[in-house]
Amino acid sequence: MTFTDHLTELRSRLIKSAVAVALGMAVCFWNIDAIVAFLTAPAGSLYVMRPAEAFLIYMKVALWSGVLLASPVLFYQFWAFLLPAFTAQEKKMLALFVPFSVILFLGGIAFSFFIVLPAGLHFFMTFASGDVQPLWSLESYLDFAVLMVLPFGILFNLPLILIALAEIGIVTSGQLKALRKYVIVLAFVVAAVITPTTDMVSQSLLAVPMILLYEFSLFFIRYGLKK
C-alpha cells in the first residue's frame, strides 16, 4: 500500500469509529439518568453550579459511555488498520487481539471503578472533619473519575501491545528482561503523573498491575512465542 492508500484507509476507519461512537452515545443518552446514578453512587450527594452545567455534563457522560459501548468496534478498527504490516501467520494470532483488547480494556476500567476510585475518594474524605465537610460538584467528581478510571483501561492493554511488537520482531524477551528495573521505576512515575491523587495506595494500585502485566508479557513472549 502506498502512503496515500494508508491515509485513505485511516480516514475510512476513523469515520467508522466516529459513527460507532455516535451510535453508542445516542444509546447511552437514552439511559443517561441510570448511567449518571451508577457513576455517582460512590460519591453520594453532588451539586451543580451553573444552569446549563447538568446538561453539558450529561452530554459528556454520554460521550464517554458511548466510547465504552463502541469499544469493540474501536479496537477492531485499530487492529485492522495494523494488519497490512503483519504476515498471514501473524494475522491469525491478531484475530484474538480484538476480543482480548476489549476484555482487558473493560476489565481495567472495572478494576479502577470498583477498587481504585473508592480508595481515592476515601483518601480525600479523610481530610473532612469537624467544620470541614466535602461539597463536591458533579462536574469535578466526574472529571476526577474519568482521570482515575480511563488510564487503567488503556494500560491494561500493555501485554497485547508488547506481544504484537514481539511478533513482528521489534522487541524480544531478552530486551524486555533487561528493561525490567527501568519499567518498575517508570510504572510508579507514570502512576504518580496520571493518577489524580497524591496517596501512595491509589498510585500503587495502578503501578503494581502495570508491573504484573509487564511480567506476564515477558513470560508469554519468552515461553509462548519463543522470542
Secondary structure as GFF3:
##gff-version 3
##sequence-region A 1 227
A	DSSP	alpha_helix	3	30	.	.	.	ID=ss1
A	DSSP	alpha_helix	32	40	.	.	.	ID=ss2
A	DSSP	alpha_helix	53	69	.	.	.	ID=ss3
A	DSSP	alpha_helix	71	82	.	.	.	ID=ss4
A	DSSP	three_ten_helix	83	85	.	.	.	ID=ss5
A	DSSP	alpha_helix	88	94	.	.	.	ID=ss6
A	DSSP	alpha_helix	97	111	.	.	.	ID=ss7
A	DSSP	pi_helix	112	116	.	.	.	ID=ss8
A	DSSP	alpha_helix	117	125	.	.	.	ID=ss9
A	DSSP	alpha_helix	138	155	.	.	.	ID=ss10
A	DSSP	alpha_helix	158	167	.	.	.	ID=ss11
A	DSSP	alpha_helix	173	178	.	.	.	ID=ss12
A	DSSP	alpha_helix	180	194	.	.	.	ID=ss13
A	DSSP	alpha_helix	200	223	.	.	.	ID=ss14
###
